[in-house]
């Protein structure tokens, strides 16, 4: 029920504020992307090889085709 | 009309051993043997038959001296799987060649299955290693130190397609398709240049191409490889052996790489592409395109004018739309034809407006996002080994380490479909006959290769069943025959062998 009462409220808010519509939308997408990237980078910090520099140094392959 | 574009992908994987014998050749053998032992249980391994291998034949119409011929290593592990694929050691890498398929979507499914077979192999091999040891596999194409290994594609063409036209007209696509199928690379491996000559580039492989056309695959690599070994009726068919591509983690990239190449090849086969996009200097251009993540720089065309890689791609796409109107695209699969052109257009449009918008589809964009994000967060300077570690780990196939799995890439095929393709062959080519025979008569098949199966059914001499037509031996063609044949002897009797 809480959601239902919330929804019209935000719609009304948007309609009242038409002039500023474009900017918040862009910022919203930008912020969502940034939050996603932040989560991703948190995860990379966890899974990146602890001795990343040694791993890179020792990664030597024989040439193939 | 262009032939059905029977195709397949061969991938050489990077291999690292932790604990145990550090020799990549024996480690690759151990990896493959561990998989075969775990999946075949008490069955013997079915080997590869080298009878018809002729890698020294050149599509330009001559054959190299045997002494110069590319090596066929017949002593190393070499197995045929029930899904119709070949799993073997090539040079110092484990390699899987997918079974022959007829559409880019099928190529994607069996390429993903190959990836999962390698993942499963990493799990099975642990018990053969000393305590704490592991074998780590990367689906990439370079070690960042000047050593490269390939991801090749193969496409069936009519023998009468003139090789000169084919080589010239396919080159613009090979040089520019990396804008959507480059796997991304931190640093530069051009001989004589420092590693930081280019901080980030589109392709793993572009730095390693030194010739326009040639037979080599391991040094002085050519953009168009001339190996003339059709693995089919040589009077009727050519196989274009494509060595210029990157191995992709993105499903969209694998799909588009194969799909767009098949469409461009069909146009060349029907002589509908023309010479508009011929390049002035393909070797210089492939590096220029790879070294320019802004996608703004132009490359020189043969007539002296200049175009960006995206302009060339939009030009090829426009031709493909017209070709679809005039000829249809049955040759790349009616069911996926429209999807191919729409996705091709969508990715080019995305790249043109803002590459970041296709981060879920294009490997080099997805990887760049991680590299740049990490550098900004930790204030890491370009050239740092930590950025190169992100590059490597993007391709690490261990699920707990793989960064590509975490990068938000779109998936196009389901996990169930991929799991099934690890053991089941495609139904649309002769790979169906190969795979089904290996499933049903494993004790009677003594050897297999692309164009034949060899049976041993007791006292008689060995029986070789030739498969010179890639589109015969499909489920429609032999499904009932195999269902109804209880033994290999029944099958051979019914085949009139």
Boltz contact constraints between the chains, C-beta under 6 A:
constraints:
  - contact:
      token1: [A, 37]
      token2: [B, 373]
      max_distance: 6.0
  - contact:
      token1: [A, 41]
      token2: [B, 373]
      max_distance: 6.0
  - contact:
      token1: [A, 41]
      token2: [B, 377]
      max_distance: 6.0
  - contact:
      token1: [A, 43]
      token2: [B, 406]
      max_distance: 6.0
  - contact:
      token1: [A, 47]
      token2: [B, 401]
      max_distance: 6.0
  - contact:
      token1: [A, 52]
      token2: [B, 386]
      max_distance: 6.0
  - contact:
      token1: [A, 52]
      token2: [B, 389]
      max_distance: 6.0
  - contact:
      token1: [A, 53]
      token2: [B, 385]
      max_distance: 6.0
  - contact:
      token1: [A, 55]
      token2: [B, 389]
      max_distance: 6.0
  - contact:
      token1: [A, 56]
      token2: [B, 385]
      max_distance: 6.0
  - contact:
      token1: [A, 56]
      token2: [B, 388]
      max_distance: 6.0
  - contact:
      token1: [A, 56]
      token2: [B, 389]
      max_distance: 6.0
  - contact:
      token1: [A, 59]
      token2: [B, 143]
      max_distance: 6.0
  - contact:
      token1: [A, 59]
      token2: [B, 392]
      max_distance: 6.0
  - contact:
      token1: [A, 60]
      token2: [B, 143]
      max_distance: 6.0
  - contact:
      token1: [A, 60]
      token2: [B, 145]
      max_distance: 6.0
  - contact:
      token1: [A, 61]
      token2: [B, 14]
      max_distance: 6.0
  - contact:
      token1: [A, 61]
      token2: [B, 143]
      max_distance: 6.0
  - contact:
      token1: [A, 61]
      token2: [B, 147]
      max_distance: 6.0
  - contact:
      token1: [A, 62]
      token2: [B, 24]
      max_distance: 6.0
  - contact:
      token1: [A, 62]
      token2: [B, 92]
      max_distance: 6.0
  - contact:
      token1: [A, 63]
      token2: [B, 147]
      max_distance: 6.0
  - contact:
      token1: [A, 64]
      token2: [B, 12]
      max_distance: 6.0
  - contact:
      token1: [A, 64]
      token2: [B, 91]
      max_distance: 6.0
  - contact:
      token1: [A, 64]
      token2: [B, 93]
      max_distance: 6.0
  - contact:
      token1: [A, 64]
      token2: [B, 149]
      max_distance: 6.0
  - contact:
      token1: [A, 64]
      token2: [B, 150]
      max_distance: 6.0
  - contact:
      token1: [A, 65]
      token2: [B, 150]
      max_distance: 6.0
  - contact:
      token1: [A, 65]
      token2: [B, 217]
      max_distance: 6.0
  - contact:
      token1: [A, 65]
      token2: [B, 218]
      max_distance: 6.0
